[in-house]
C-alpha cells in the first residue's frame, strides 16, 4: 500500500484588505505591495509566486474573502 504524498508550500502570499487597500503580505507578515484595486494586488502576488516557483519553490497565493475565509488564487 502506497503512502499519500503531501505538498508543502515553501512560500505563501496573502492578499488582504486593510482599510481601503489590498495588501500583499508574505508568510512572515511583511507587506510587499498595496493597491486600491484587488485584482492589481492579486496579479502582483501571482507574478511574485511564479518568480519563486521558477527558482524551485512551491508557492501558493491566497486571497481574503468577505467572510474572512481564504481562497487560493494560484499555486504551484
Secondary structure, DSSP 8 states (H G I E B T S, - for coil): ---------SEEEEEEEETTEEEEEETT--EEEEESSHHHHHHHHHHHHHHHHHTT--EEEEEE-TTS-EEEEEE-
